[in-house]
Amino acid sequence: MPAINLPNNQSAILYSRDEISERTARSISRAYMKAAGTAAKLTNLGFDEAKPETWTIFAEISDEDRDNLDGYQAALIVGLVKSWSLGDLPTADSVLDLAKPVFEALAEACANEFNNAPDFSPDIDPKAPIAD
């Protein structure tokens, strides 16, 4: 259960990845896939974050696509915040009322926790012979 400090002397406790339900994990993964699909559309249209001259391409995407890009971070926060010093827990609606620095700090911490997948790869002794 990771604890994080937020701007303005606020704090939050997050569920660890191992504590969330399958329903929550699926909801977050679904939001991620929607965002990834929209990101792929932007790339196909020629968008390049490093090239400001391509930023006008955002005008060519739908409101639904914009919501898809924003939805992943909101889903992370709603799904992973266990408790916080800000009052009622965030909902899909109220999370967008957070101050931008708080939202960004929470989104980053939640993404780090959610993407902290366990490593099931075997430990390999570098001195062990390799089978052909």
N, CA, C and O atoms as a GROMACS GRO file, in nm:
protein
  528
    1MET      N    1   0.084  -0.117   0.000
    1MET     CA    2   0.000   0.000   0.000
    1MET      C    3   0.089   0.124   0.000
    1MET      O    4   0.124   0.175   0.106
    2PRO      N    5   0.126   0.173  -0.118
    2PRO     CA    6   0.216   0.288  -0.127
    2PRO      C    7   0.149   0.418  -0.082
    2PRO      O    8   0.034   0.445  -0.116
    3ALA      N    9   0.222   0.496  -0.006
    3ALA     CA   10   0.177   0.629   0.036
    3ALA      C   11   0.253   0.731  -0.046
    3ALA      O   12   0.373   0.717  -0.070
    4ILE      N   13   0.183   0.836  -0.090
    4ILE     CA   14   0.249   0.939  -0.169
    4ILE      C   15   0.214   1.076  -0.113
    4ILE      O   16   0.105   1.099  -0.061
    5ASN      N   17   0.308   1.166  -0.126
    5ASN     CA   18   0.286   1.305  -0.090
    5ASN      C   19   0.240   1.380  -0.213
    5ASN      O   20   0.293   1.360  -0.323
    6LEU      N   21   0.141   1.465  -0.194
    6LEU     CA   22   0.085   1.543  -0.304
    6LEU      C   23   0.113   1.691  -0.280
    6LEU      O   24   0.149   1.730  -0.169
    7PRO      N   25   0.098   1.773  -0.384
    7PRO     CA   26   0.115   1.916  -0.366
    7PRO      C   27   0.020   1.970  -0.258
    7PRO      O   28  -0.082   1.909  -0.228
    8ASN      N   29   0.053   2.084  -0.202
    8ASN     CA   30  -0.029   2.153  -0.102
    8ASN      C   31  -0.044   2.073   0.027
    8ASN      O   32  -0.148   2.078   0.092
    9ASN      N   33   0.061   2.000   0.063
    9ASN     CA   34   0.063   1.922   0.188
    9ASN      C   35  -0.049   1.820   0.196
    9ASN      O   36  -0.098   1.791   0.306
   10GLN      N   37  -0.090   1.766   0.084
   10GLN     CA   38  -0.190   1.661   0.081
   10GLN      C   39  -0.119   1.527   0.065
   10GLN      O   40   0.000   1.522   0.032
   11SER      N   41  -0.192   1.418   0.088
   11SER     CA   42  -0.132   1.286   0.072
   11SER      C   43  -0.239   1.186   0.028
   11SER      O   44  -0.359   1.211   0.039
   12ALA      N   45  -0.191   1.074  -0.021
   12ALA     CA   46  -0.281   0.967  -0.063
   12ALA      C   47  -0.214   0.834  -0.037
   12ALA      O   48  -0.092   0.822  -0.038
   13ILE      N   49  -0.296   0.735  -0.015
   13ILE     CA   50  -0.250   0.597  -0.004
   13ILE      C   51  -0.313   0.522  -0.121
   13ILE      O   52  -0.434   0.529  -0.144
   14LEU      N   53  -0.229   0.453  -0.194
   14LEU     CA   54  -0.276   0.379  -0.311
   14LEU      C   55  -0.287   0.231  -0.280
   14LEU      O   56  -0.214   0.178  -0.196
   15TYR      N   57  -0.378   0.166  -0.349
   15TYR     CA   58  -0.379   0.021  -0.348
   15TYR      C   59  -0.254  -0.024  -0.423
   15TYR      O   60  -0.214   0.039  -0.521
   16SER      N   61  -0.193  -0.131  -0.377
   16SER     CA   62  -0.084  -0.188  -0.456
   16SER      C   63  -0.148  -0.263  -0.572
   16SER      O   64  -0.267  -0.295  -0.568
   17ARG      N   65  -0.070  -0.291  -0.672
   17ARG     CA   66  -0.121  -0.365  -0.788
   17ARG      C   67  -0.182  -0.498  -0.745
   17ARG      O   68  -0.280  -0.544  -0.804
   18ASP      N   69  -0.124  -0.560  -0.644
   18ASP     CA   70  -0.172  -0.689  -0.597
   18ASP      C   71  -0.304  -0.681  -0.520
   18ASP      O   72  -0.370  -0.783  -0.499
   19GLU      N   73  -0.342  -0.561  -0.477
   19GLU     CA   74  -0.464  -0.545  -0.398
   19GLU      C   75  -0.588  -0.515  -0.480
   19GLU      O   76  -0.700  -0.535  -0.432
   20ILE      N   77  -0.571  -0.466  -0.603
   20ILE     CA   78  -0.689  -0.426  -0.680
   20ILE      C   79  -0.761  -0.549  -0.734
   20ILE      O   80  -0.702  -0.655  -0.754
   21SER      N   81  -0.888  -0.530  -0.757
   21SER     CA   82  -0.969  -0.640  -0.809
   21SER      C   83  -0.945  -0.658  -0.959
   21SER      O   84  -0.894  -0.568  -1.026
   22GLU      N   85  -0.982  -0.772  -1.009
   22GLU     CA   86  -0.973  -0.798  -1.152
   22GLU      C   87  -1.060  -0.697  -1.228
   22GLU      O   88  -1.022  -0.653  -1.336
   23ARG      N   89  -1.176  -0.662  -1.173
   23ARG     CA   90  -1.265  -0.565  -1.236
   23ARG      C   91  -1.195  -0.430  -1.254
   23ARG      O   92  -1.204  -0.368  -1.360
   24THR      N   93  -1.124  -0.386  -1.149
   24THR     CA   94  -1.052  -0.259  -1.155
   24THR      C   95  -0.938  -0.268  -1.255
   24THR      O   96  -0.918  -0.176  -1.334
   25ALA      N   97  -0.862  -0.377  -1.251
   25ALA     CA   98  -0.751  -0.394  -1.345
   25ALA      C   99  -0.801  -0.394  -1.490
   25ALA      O  100  -0.737  -0.335  -1.577
   26ARG      N  101  -0.913  -0.458  -1.515
   26ARG     CA  102  -0.968  -0.460  -1.651
   26ARG      C  103  -1.014  -0.321  -1.694
   26ARG      O  104  -0.996  -0.282  -1.810
   27SER      N  105  -1.074  -0.247  -1.602
   27SER     CA  106  -1.120  -0.112  -1.633
   27SER      C  107  -1.001  -0.022  -1.670
   27SER      O  108  -1.008   0.055  -1.767
   28ILE      N  109  -0.895  -0.032  -1.594
   28ILE     CA  110  -0.775   0.048  -1.622
   28ILE      C  111  -0.712   0.003  -1.754
   28ILE      O  112  -0.672   0.086  -1.836
   29SER      N  113  -0.702  -0.127  -1.775
   29SER     CA  114  -0.644  -0.178  -1.900
   29SER      C  115  -0.727  -0.137  -2.021
   29SER      O  116  -0.672  -0.105  -2.126
   30ARG      N  117  -0.858  -0.138  -2.007
   30ARG     CA  118  -0.946  -0.096  -2.116
   30ARG      C  119  -0.924   0.052  -2.149
   30ARG      O  120  -0.918   0.090  -2.266
   31ALA      N  121  -0.910   0.134  -2.045
   31ALA     CA  122  -0.884   0.277  -2.067
   31ALA      C  123  -0.749   0.296  -2.135
   31ALA      O  124  -0.734   0.383  -2.221
   32TYR      N  125  -0.651   0.216  -2.096
   32TYR     CA  126  -0.519   0.223  -2.159
   32TYR      C  127  -0.528   0.188  -2.307
   32TYR      O  128  -0.469   0.257  -2.391
   33MET      N  129  -0.599   0.083  -2.340
   33MET     CA  130  -0.610   0.040  -2.480
   33MET      C  131  -0.680   0.147  -2.565
   33MET      O  132  -0.642   0.168  -2.680
   34LYS      N  133  -0.780   0.212  -2.509
   34LYS     CA  134  -0.847   0.320  -2.581
   34LYS      C  135  -0.748   0.434  -2.607
   34LYS      O  136  -0.743   0.489  -2.718
   35ALA      N  137  -0.671   0.470  -2.505
   35ALA     CA  138  -0.572   0.577  -2.522
   35ALA      C  139  -0.467   0.537  -2.624
   35ALA      O  140  -0.426   0.619  -2.707
   36ALA      N  141  -0.423   0.413  -2.620
   36ALA     CA  142  -0.322   0.366  -2.715
   36ALA      C  143  -0.376   0.368  -2.858
   36ALA      O  144  -0.303   0.401  -2.951
   37GLY      N  145  -0.502   0.334  -2.875
   37GLY     CA  146  -0.564   0.338  -3.008
   37GLY      C  147  -0.569   0.480  -3.063
   37GLY      O  148  -0.541   0.502  -3.181
   38THR      N  149  -0.603   0.574  -2.978
   38THR     CA  150  -0.606   0.714  -3.022
   38THR      C  151  -0.465   0.764  -3.050
   38THR      O  152  -0.444   0.840  -3.145
   39ALA      N  153  -0.370   0.724  -2.968
   39ALA     CA  154  -0.230   0.763  -2.993
   39ALA      C  155  -0.182   0.709  -3.128
   39ALA      O  156  -0.110   0.777  -3.200
   40ALA      N  157  -0.223   0.588  -3.161
   40ALA     CA  158  -0.187   0.531  -3.291
   40ALA      C  159  -0.250   0.611  -3.406
   40ALA      O  160  -0.186   0.633  -3.509
   41LYS      N  161  -0.375   0.654  -3.387
   41LYS     CA  162  -0.440   0.738  -3.488
   41LYS      C  163  -0.361   0.866  -3.510
   41LYS      O  164  -0.336   0.907  -3.623
   42LEU      N  165  -0.322   0.928  -3.399
   42LEU     CA  166  -0.245   1.053  -3.409
   42LEU      C  167  -0.113   1.031  -3.483
   42LEU      O  168  -0.074   1.112  -3.566
   43THR      N  169  -0.047   0.922  -3.453
   43THR     CA  170   0.079   0.891  -3.521
   43THR      C  171   0.055   0.871  -3.670
   43THR      O  172   0.133   0.920  -3.753
   44ASN      N  173  -0.051   0.800  -3.704
   44ASN     CA  174  -0.083   0.778  -3.846
   44ASN      C  175  -0.116   0.908  -3.919
   44ASN      O  176  -0.095   0.919  -4.039
   45LEU      N  177  -0.169   1.005  -3.844
   45LEU     CA  178  -0.200   1.136  -3.903
   45LEU      C  179  -0.076   1.224  -3.914
   45LEU      O  180  -0.081   1.332  -3.974
   46GLY      N  181   0.036   1.179  -3.856
   46GLY     CA  182   0.160   1.255  -3.865
   46GLY      C  183   0.197   1.332  -3.741
   46GLY      O  184   0.293   1.410  -3.743
   47PHE      N  185   0.124   1.312  -3.632
   47PHE     CA  186   0.155   1.384  -3.509
   47PHE      C  187   0.289   1.337  -3.453
   47PHE      O  188   0.320   1.218  -3.450
   48ASP      N  189   0.369   1.434  -3.410
   48ASP     CA  190   0.497   1.406  -3.346
   48ASP      C  191   0.511   1.506  -3.232
   48ASP      O  192   0.524   1.627  -3.254
   49GLU      N  193   0.508   1.456  -3.110
   49GLU     CA  194   0.512   1.543  -2.993
   49GLU      C  195   0.634   1.636  -2.993
   49GLU      O  196   0.628   1.745  -2.937
   50ALA      N  197   0.741   1.594  -3.055
   50ALA     CA  198   0.863   1.674  -3.061
   50ALA      C  199   0.857   1.784  -3.168
   50ALA      O  200   0.946   1.868  -3.175
   51LYS      N  201   0.754   1.782  -3.250
   51LYS     CA  202   0.742   1.880  -3.359
   51LYS      C  203   0.615   1.962  -3.342
   51LYS      O  204   0.507   1.917  -3.381
   52PRO      N  205   0.626   2.082  -3.283
   52PRO     CA  206   0.507   2.165  -3.260
   52PRO      C  207   0.424   2.193  -3.385
   52PRO      O  208   0.303   2.215  -3.375
   53GLU      N  209   0.486   2.192  -3.501
   53GLU     CA  210   0.410   2.217  -3.623
   53GLU      C  211   0.307   2.108  -3.651
   53GLU      O  212   0.217   2.128  -3.733
   54THR      N  213   0.318   1.992  -3.585
   54THR     CA  214   0.221   1.884  -3.606
   54THR      C  215   0.109   1.886  -3.503
   54THR      O  216   0.015   1.807  -3.513
   55TRP      N  217   0.116   1.973  -3.406
   55TRP     CA  218   0.018   1.974  -3.297
   55TRP      C  219  -0.122   2.012  -3.344
   55TRP      O  220  -0.219   1.981  -3.275
   56THR      N  221  -0.134   2.077  -3.458
   56THR     CA  222  -0.267   2.112  -3.509
   56THR      C  223  -0.348   1.988  -3.547
   56THR      O  224  -0.468   1.996  -3.568
   57ILE      N  225  -0.281   1.876  -3.556
   57ILE     CA  226  -0.350   1.750  -3.589
   57ILE      C  227  -0.455   1.717  -3.483
   57ILE      O  228  -0.552   1.648  -3.512
   58PHE      N  229  -0.436   1.766  -3.361
   58PHE     CA  230  -0.536   1.742  -3.256
   58PHE      C  231  -0.673   1.793  -3.298
   58PHE      O  232  -0.774   1.739  -3.254
   59ALA      N  233  -0.677   1.895  -3.382
   59ALA     CA  234  -0.806   1.949  -3.428
   59ALA      C  235  -0.880   1.848  -3.515
   59ALA      O  236  -1.001   1.860  -3.534
   60GLU      N  237  -0.809   1.750  -3.567
   60GLU     CA  238  -0.869   1.651  -3.657
   60GLU      C  239  -0.925   1.529  -3.585
   60GLU      O  240  -0.988   1.444  -3.648
   61ILE      N  241  -0.904   1.520  -3.454
   61ILE     CA  242  -0.956   1.403  -3.384
   61ILE      C  243  -1.087   1.439  -3.313
   61ILE      O  244  -1.112   1.556  -3.282
   62SER      N  245  -1.167   1.339  -3.288
   62SER     CA  246  -1.299   1.360  -3.229
   62SER      C  247  -1.290   1.385  -3.078
   62SER      O  248  -1.187   1.360  -3.016
   63ASP      N  249  -1.399   1.433  -3.023
   63ASP     CA  250  -1.406   1.449  -2.877
   63ASP      C  251  -1.392   1.314  -2.808
   63ASP      O  252  -1.333   1.304  -2.700
   64GLU      N  253  -1.446   1.210  -2.870
   64GLU     CA  254  -1.433   1.075  -2.813
   64GLU      C  255  -1.286   1.035  -2.806
   64GLU      O  256  -1.242   0.978  -2.706
   65ASP      N  257  -1.211   1.064  -2.911
   65ASP     CA  258  -1.068   1.033  -2.909
   65ASP      C  259  -0.995   1.114  -2.802
   65ASP      O  260  -0.906   1.061  -2.735
   66ARG      N  261  -1.031   1.238  -2.784
   66ARG     CA  262  -0.971   1.320  -2.678
   66ARG      C  263  -1.004   1.262  -2.541
   66ARG      O  264  -0.918   1.256  -2.453
   67ASP      N  265  -1.129   1.219  -2.524
   67ASP     CA  266  -1.168   1.156  -2.397
   67ASP      C  267  -1.089   1.028  -2.374
   67ASP      O  268  -1.053   0.997  -2.261
   68ASN      N  269  -1.062   0.954  -2.481
   68ASN     CA  270  -0.983   0.831  -2.468
   68ASN      C  271  -0.843   0.861  -2.417
   68ASN      O  272  -0.791   0.789  -2.332
   69LEU      N  273  -0.782   0.967  -2.468
   69LEU     CA  274  -0.648   1.003  -2.424
   69LEU      C  275  -0.646   1.040  -2.276
   69LEU      O  276  -0.554   1.003  -2.204
   70ASP      N  277  -0.748   1.113  -2.233
   70ASP     CA  278  -0.754   1.159  -2.094
   70ASP      C  279  -0.804   1.052  -1.998
   70ASP      O  280  -0.775   1.057  -1.878
   71GLY      N  281  -0.878   0.956  -2.049
   71GLY     CA  282  -0.945   0.859  -1.963
   71GLY      C  283  -0.853   0.764  -1.888
   71GLY      O  284  -0.888   0.718  -1.779
   72TYR      N  285  -0.738   0.734  -1.943
   72TYR     CA  286  -0.646   0.640  -1.878
   72TYR      C  287  -0.601   0.693  -1.743
   72TYR      O  288  -0.606   0.621  -1.644
   73GLN      N  289  -0.557   0.817  -1.739
   73GLN     CA  290  -0.510   0.874  -1.613
   73GLN      C  291  -0.622   0.879  -1.510
   73GLN      O  292  -0.601   0.848  -1.393
   74ALA      N  293  -0.740   0.918  -1.553
   74ALA     CA  294  -0.854   0.924  -1.461
   74ALA      C  295  -0.887   0.785  -1.408
   74ALA      O  296  -0.914   0.769  -1.289
   75ALA      N  297  -0.886   0.684  -1.496
   75ALA     CA  298  -0.915   0.547  -1.453
   75ALA      C  299  -0.812   0.497  -1.352
   75ALA      O  300  -0.847   0.428  -1.256
   76LEU      N  301  -0.686   0.532  -1.373
   76LEU     CA  302  -0.582   0.494  -1.277
   76LEU      C  303  -0.610   0.553  -1.139
   76LEU      O  304  -0.605   0.482  -1.038
   77ILE      N  305  -0.640   0.681  -1.135
   77ILE     CA  306  -0.662   0.748  -1.007
   77ILE      C  307  -0.785   0.691  -0.937
   77ILE      O  308  -0.780   0.658  -0.819
   78VAL      N  309  -0.894   0.678  -1.010
   78VAL     CA  310  -1.017   0.624  -0.951
   78VAL      C  311  -0.996   0.482  -0.901
   78VAL      O  312  -1.047   0.444  -0.796
   79GLY      N  313  -0.922   0.403  -0.976
   79GLY     CA  314  -0.902   0.263  -0.940
   79GLY      C  315  -0.800   0.236  -0.832
   79GLY      O  316  -0.809   0.135  -0.763
   80LEU      N  317  -0.704   0.325  -0.815
   80LEU     CA  318  -0.594   0.295  -0.724
   80LEU      C  319  -0.590   0.378  -0.595
   80LEU      O  320  -0.518   0.341  -0.502
   81VAL      N  321  -0.663   0.487  -0.588
   81VAL     CA  322  -0.660   0.565  -0.464
   81VAL      C  323  -0.745   0.495  -0.358
   81VAL      O  324  -0.865   0.477  -0.374
   82LYS      N  325  -0.677   0.454  -0.252
   82LYS     CA  326  -0.743   0.383  -0.142
   82LYS      C  327  -0.796   0.482  -0.038
   82LYS      O  328  -0.907   0.467   0.012
   83SER      N  329  -0.715   0.581  -0.008
   83SER     CA  330  -0.757   0.688   0.083
   83SER      C  331  -0.671   0.809   0.054
   83SER      O  332  -0.564   0.799  -0.006
   84TRP      N  333  -0.720   0.925   0.098
   84TRP     CA  334  -0.643   1.047   0.078
   84TRP      C  335  -0.693   1.155   0.171
   84TRP      O  336  -0.797   1.141   0.236
   85SER      N  337  -0.619   1.261   0.177
   85SER     CA  338  -0.653   1.371   0.268
   85SER      C  339  -0.744   1.474   0.202
   85SER      O  340  -0.763   1.582   0.257
   86LEU      N  341  -0.799   1.442   0.087
   86LEU     CA  342  -0.881   1.538   0.012
   86LEU      C  343  -1.031   1.517   0.029
   86LEU      O  344  -1.110   1.578  -0.043
   87GLY      N  345  -1.073   1.433   0.122
   87GLY     CA  346  -1.216   1.411   0.143
   87GLY      C  347  -1.264   1.284   0.079
   87GLY      O  348  -1.198   1.180   0.086
   88ASP      N  349  -1.382   1.292   0.015
   88ASP     CA  350  -1.440   1.175  -0.050
   88ASP      C  351  -1.346   1.121  -0.157
   88ASP      O  352  -1.274   1.197  -0.222
   89LEU      N  353  -1.347   0.990  -0.174
   89LEU     CA  354  -1.262   0.928  -0.275
   89LEU      C  355  -1.303   0.974  -0.414
   89LEU      O  356  -1.419   1.009  -0.437
   90PRO      N  357  -1.209   0.975  -0.507
   90PRO     CA  358  -1.240   1.023  -0.641
   90PRO      C  359  -1.334   0.928  -0.716
   90PRO      O  360  -1.331   0.807  -0.698
   91THR      N  361  -1.417   0.988  -0.798
   91THR     CA  362  -1.506   0.913  -0.887
   91THR      C  363  -1.468   0.952  -1.030
   91THR      O  364  -1.388   1.043  -1.051
   92ALA      N  365  -1.526   0.883  -1.126
   92ALA     CA  366  -1.498   0.915  -1.267
   92ALA      C  367  -1.534   1.060  -1.298
   92ALA      O  368  -1.473   1.121  -1.386
   93ASP      N  369  -1.629   1.116  -1.227
   93ASP     CA  370  -1.669   1.254  -1.248
   93ASP      C  371  -1.584   1.352  -1.168
   93ASP      O  372  -1.536   1.452  -1.222
   94SER      N  373  -1.565   1.324  -1.039
   94SER     CA  374  -1.497   1.420  -0.952
   94SER      C  375  -1.346   1.427  -0.973
   94SER      O  376  -1.284   1.528  -0.939
   95VAL      N  377  -1.286   1.323  -1.028
   95VAL     CA  378  -1.141   1.323  -1.046
   95VAL      C  379  -1.095   1.438  -1.134
   95VAL      O  380  -0.983   1.488  -1.119
   96LEU      N  381  -1.180   1.481  -1.225
   96LEU     CA  382  -1.144   1.590  -1.315
   96LEU      C  383  -1.152   1.727  -1.248
   96LEU      O  384  -1.113   1.828  -1.308
   97ASP      N  385  -1.203   1.732  -1.126
   97ASP     CA  386  -1.209   1.857  -1.051
   97ASP      C  387  -1.084   1.880  -0.966
   97ASP      O  388  -1.070   1.984  -0.902
   98LEU      N  389  -0.992   1.784  -0.966
   98LEU     CA  390  -0.868   1.800  -0.890
   98LEU      C  391  -0.783   1.910  -0.951
   98LEU      O  392  -0.787   1.934  -1.072
   99ALA      N  393  -0.707   1.978  -0.866
   99ALA     CA  394  -0.612   2.075  -0.918
   99ALA      C  395  -0.512   2.003  -1.009
   99ALA      O  396  -0.473   1.890  -0.981
  100LYS      N  397  -0.472   2.068  -1.114
  100LYS     CA  398  -0.385   2.005  -1.214
  100LYS      C  399  -0.259   1.945  -1.152
  100LYS      O  400  -0.225   1.832  -1.187
  101PRO      N  401  -0.187   2.014  -1.061
  101PRO     CA  402  -0.067   1.952  -1.004
  101PRO      C  403  -0.098   1.825  -0.923
  101PRO      O  404  -0.019   1.731  -0.922
  102VAL      N  405  -0.212   1.824  -0.854
  102VAL     CA  406  -0.252   1.706  -0.776
  102VAL      C  407  -0.288   1.592  -0.871
  102VAL      O  408  -0.245   1.478  -0.851
  103PHE      N  409  -0.366   1.623  -0.975
  103PHE     CA  410  -0.404   1.521  -1.073
  103PHE      C  411  -0.280   1.459  -1.136
  103PHE      O  412  -0.270   1.336  -1.146
  104GLU      N  413  -0.186   1.543  -1.179
  104GLU     CA  414  -0.066   1.492  -1.246
  104GLU      C  415   0.020   1.407  -1.153
  104GLU      O  416   0.073   1.305  -1.195
  105ALA      N  417   0.034   1.450  -1.027
  105ALA     CA  418   0.113   1.372  -0.931
  105ALA      C  419   0.047   1.237  -0.904
  105ALA      O  420   0.114   1.134  -0.900
  106LEU      N  421  -0.084   1.238  -0.887
  106LEU     CA  422  -0.157   1.113  -0.864
  106LEU      C  423  -0.150   1.022  -0.986
  106LEU      O  424  -0.127   0.901  -0.972
  107ALA      N  425  -0.170   1.077  -1.104
  107ALA     CA  426  -0.167   0.996  -1.225
  107ALA      C  427  -0.031   0.929  -1.242
  107ALA      O  428  -0.024   0.812  -1.278
  108GLU      N  429   0.075   1.003  -1.216
  108GLU     CA  430   0.210   0.945  -1.230
  108GLU      C  431   0.232   0.835  -1.127
  108GLU      O  432   0.283   0.728  -1.162
  109ALA      N  433   0.196   0.859  -1.002
  109ALA     CA  434   0.216   0.759  -0.898
  109ALA      C  435   0.131   0.634  -0.924
  109ALA      O  436   0.177   0.521  -0.906
  110CYS      N  437   0.008   0.655  -0.968
  110CYS     CA  438  -0.080   0.542  -0.996
  110CYS      C  439  -0.030   0.461  -1.116
  110CYS      O  440  -0.035   0.338  -1.115
  111ALA      N  441   0.018   0.529  -1.219
  111ALA     CA  442   0.072   0.458  -1.335
  111ALA      C  443   0.194   0.376  -1.295
  111ALA      O  444   0.210   0.262  -1.338
  112ASN      N  445   0.280   0.435  -1.213
  112ASN     CA  446   0.398   0.361  -1.167
  112ASN      C  447   0.357   0.237  -1.089
  112ASN      O  448   0.417   0.130  -1.106
  113GLU      N  449   0.257   0.249  -1.004
  113GLU     CA  450   0.212   0.134  -0.925
  113GLU      C  451   0.145   0.029  -1.014
  113GLU      O  452   0.173  -0.090  -1.001
  114PHE      N  453   0.058   0.072  -1.103
  114PHE     CA  454  -0.015  -0.022  -1.187
  114PHE      C  455   0.079  -0.096  -1.283
  114PHE      O  456   0.062  -0.215  -1.309
  115ASN      N  457   0.178  -0.025  -1.333
  115ASN     CA  458   0.271  -0.085  -1.429
  115ASN      C  459   0.385  -0.159  -1.362
  115ASN      O  460   0.473  -0.211  -1.430
  116ASN      N  461   0.384  -0.164  -1.232
  116ASN     CA  462   0.487  -0.234  -1.156
  116ASN      C  463   0.452  -0.383  -1.152
  116ASN      O  464   0.428  -0.441  -1.046
  117ALA      N  465   0.450  -0.442  -1.269
  117ALA     CA  466   0.413  -0.584  -1.281
  117ALA      C  467   0.522  -0.672  -1.222
  117ALA      O  468   0.641  -0.641  -1.235
  118PRO      N  469   0.482  -0.779  -1.160
  118PRO     CA  470   0.583  -0.870  -1.106
  118PRO      C  471   0.666  -0.933  -1.219
  118PRO      O  472   0.616  -0.956  -1.329
  119ASP      N  473   0.791  -0.959  -1.190
  119ASP     CA  474   0.882  -1.021  -1.286
  119ASP      C  475   0.889  -1.170  -1.258
  119ASP      O  476   0.943  -1.212  -1.156
  120PHE      N  477   0.834  -1.251  -1.349
  120PHE     CA  478   0.832  -1.395  -1.331
  120PHE      C  479   0.944  -1.465  -1.407
  120PHE      O  480   0.950  -1.588  -1.411
  121SER      N  481   1.034  -1.386  -1.466
  121SER     CA  482   1.143  -1.450  -1.539
  121SER      C  483   1.237  -1.518  -1.442
  121SER      O  484   1.258  -1.470  -1.331
  122PRO      N  485   1.294  -1.631  -1.483
  122PRO     CA  486   1.382  -1.704  -1.391
  122PRO      C  487   1.513  -1.631  -1.368
  122PRO      O  488   1.564  -1.563  -1.458
  123ASP      N  489   1.567  -1.644  -1.248
  123ASP     CA  490   1.699  -1.590  -1.221
  123ASP      C  491   1.799  -1.686  -1.284
  123ASP      O  492   1.797  -1.805  -1.256
  124ILE      N  493   1.884  -1.633  -1.369
  124ILE     CA  494   1.980  -1.717  -1.440
  124ILE      C  495   2.120  -1.683  -1.389
  124ILE      O  496   2.161  -1.567  -1.384
  125ASP      N  497   2.190  -1.786  -1.353
  125ASP     CA  498   2.330  -1.771  -1.309
  125ASP      C  499   2.413  -1.742  -1.433
  125ASP      O  500   2.420  -1.826  -1.524
  126PRO      N  501   2.478  -1.624  -1.440
  126PRO     CA  502   2.555  -1.592  -1.559
  126PRO      C  503   2.672  -1.687  -1.583
  126PRO      O  504   2.726  -1.692  -1.694
  127LYS      N  505   2.711  -1.762  -1.481
  127LYS     CA  506   2.823  -1.856  -1.496
  127LYS      C  507   2.775  -1.995  -1.539
  127LYS      O  508   2.856  -2.081  -1.572
  128ALA      N  509   2.644  -2.016  -1.540
  128ALA     CA  510   2.592  -2.148  -1.575
  128ALA      C  511   2.608  -2.173  -1.724
  128ALA      O  512   2.595  -2.080  -1.805
  129PRO      N  513   2.636  -2.299  -1.762
  129PRO     CA  514   2.649  -2.330  -1.905
  129PRO      C  515   2.515  -2.314  -1.975
  129PRO      O  516   2.410  -2.340  -1.915
  130ILE      N  517   2.518  -2.272  -2.099
  130ILE     CA  518   2.396  -2.252  -2.177
  130ILE      C  519   2.375  -2.374  -2.266
  130ILE      O  520   2.466  -2.416  -2.338
  131ALA      N  521   2.255  -2.429  -2.260
  131ALA     CA  522   2.223  -2.547  -2.343
  131ALA      C  523   2.202  -2.504  -2.487
  131ALA      O  524   2.141  -2.401  -2.513
  132ASP      N  525   2.253  -2.584  -2.579
  132ASP     CA  526   2.234  -2.555  -2.722
  132ASP      C  527   2.114  -2.626  -2.775
  132ASP      O  528   2.083  -2.613  -2.894
   0.00000   0.00000   0.00000
